[in-house]
Amino acid sequence: MRIDDAFSTAFFALRTNIMRSILTTLGIVIGVASVVVMISVGSGAEKNVTSFIKSLGSNIIMITPGATRMRGVSSGAGAQPTLTWRDADAIEANISSIDVVAPAQDGAAQLVSQANNWQSRVSGVTPASFIAHDWSLNLGAAFTDADVRGATKVAVIGKTVAENLFPGETAVGASIRVNRIPFKVVGVLNEKGQSTFGQDQDDIVFIPLSTAKKRLFGKGALAGDTVSSITVKVQNAEQMTYVEDQIVDLLRSRHKLRDSEENDFRVHNFEQILKTSADTTRILTLLLAAIASVSLLVGGIGIMNIMLVSVAERTKEIGLRLAVGAGETDIRLQFLIEAVVLSMVGGIIGILLGAGGASLIAQLADWPTVLSTSSIALAFGFSAFVGIFFGYYPAHQASKLDPIVALRRE
């Protein structure tokens, strides 16, 4: 039997029992659609995490205060300021392979501009921070090292702050009050959008670090040259681990920590965090896809069951074909094609439904989904494999029927 004749015969048999064929493909449709949706959602999560970490800057190591112990009592990480501006200067002076070192002092403040007001994050930084975190200017310019040395009252604001304080107006050159202290806006940053955790990265005000220390955050425990974080931008991603080790050794020496004492600071290697996050979301995506593929297994069993029923119903037809000269290969090929067609039609419908479902999730849940060619190929290939795997046994059983016995059956 020619292959086109086998396909023609298979399609005729499927059209004869059209409702049963449709119901048989449902398991494959649901399975493929589930796999496509799960992979799309998981890939979207991976992309979201990756883009957020990259938005913080490339080749970044961030140092924050760690846990401290006084009179036998341990405080939580960040409870006490353990980092200083001088620590940042020491890192820049003593460790090679570094582009910039950016100390920062963060806090929150009420912002007022004429009739508008807004609560926002305020970060005292040096100009190196704009380089370290890849911040670019949409309007105006960033403040300079001279502003830091002179503790001038200038500010660079994010897009969200600009829109809320100066709706429909130009912010550059205008004046705002930060906790009642007047500042001149010298620049507006380009948009970065929301982080993975829903935080608006554009809801930020940058002011010179010296101004923040003297005017806003320089009281009590935060007096002196303490800072809330130090960001280090490394020249090359391959040097991240080396630089991290050098930073740990330097700060332990500066903080006079004994070998038995834990670090009173924490070092966050963003490249390692990015790799770990990507690996975790990838594993979760594969796990979700594996769970969804159980539906494909169920659909494959359904195909096998229906094909066995079809073999039983068409025993005389099979016997007649064998009697007039059809070989075992012809019979096996016919039933195998029927199973594969059922599976692949279900796979195509499932891919379309899965793509639609992923798009719907992206719109309703505001969650990014990534529909990749590889996920579609995987789902389609798996559905074809299911058809071949679960269709072979019924096809083999049909080809092994004795034509005389088959023709005698009622």
Sequence and secondary structure as in RCSB ss.txt:
>XXXX:A:sequence
MRIDDAFSTAFFALRTNIMRSILTTLGIVIGVASVVVMISVGSGAEKNVTSFIKSLGSNIIMITPGATRMRGVSS
GAGAQPTLTWRDADAIEANISSIDVVAPAQDGAAQLVSQANNWQSRVSGVTPASFIAHDWSLNLGAAFTDADVRG
ATKVAVIGKTVAENLFPGETAVGASIRVNRIPFKVVGVLNEKGQSTFGQDQDDIVFIPLSTAKKRLFGKGALAGD
TVSSITVKVQNAEQMTYVEDQIVDLLRSRHKLRDSEENDFRVHNFEQILKTSADTTRILTLLLAAIASVSLLVGG
IGIMNIMLVSVAERTKEIGLRLAVGAGETDIRLQFLIEAVVLSMVGGIIGILLGAGGASLIAQLADWPTVLSTSS
IALAFGFSAFVGIFFGYYPAHQASKLDPIVALRRE
>XXXX:A:secstr
  HHHHHHHHHHHHHHTHHHHHHHHHHHHHHHHHHHHHHHHHHHHHHHHHHHHHHT SSEEEEEE  EEETTEEE
 TTSS  EEHHHHHHHHHH SSEEEEEEEEEEEEEEEETTEEEEEEEEEE THHHHHTT  EEEE    HHHHHH
T  EEEE HHHHHHHSTTS  TT EEEETTEEEEEEEEE    B TTS BTTSEEEEEHHHIIIIIS SGGG TT
EESEEEEEES GGGHHHHHHHHHHHHHHHTT  TTS  SEEEEEHHHHHHHHHHHHHHHHHHHHHHHHHHHHHHH
HHHHHHHHHHHHHTHHHHHHHHHTT  HHHHHHHHHHHHHHHHHHHHHHHHHHHHHHHHHHHHHS       HHH
HHHHHHHHHHHHHHHHHHHHHHHHT  HHHHHH  
